């Protein structure tokens, strides 16, 4: 997946994953300054089945972990499932 470009499109409140010029997957979010609610992971239908949603979530979590100033609320079911499958990354989750 090295041919992918990952960006944080802050004006659209989403992380985007592109392959070349094609948008393949997005992860929508809401950021209140303390917590980032990851609200919807979506892959363009023609690109489904290649792991792009998991990749955009992994890259977004890595960016948030590196910044170190926010926790994550996995509002989207896919994101919640991703954290269940990656318990080593759960340290960034918002404590309830």
Secondary structure, DSSP 8 states (H G I E B T S, - for coil): -TTEEEEEEGGGTEEEEEETTEEEEEEEEEE-SSEEEEEEEEE-GGGTTSSHHHHHHHHHHHHHHHH-S-EEEE-SHHHHHHHHHTGGGGGGB---
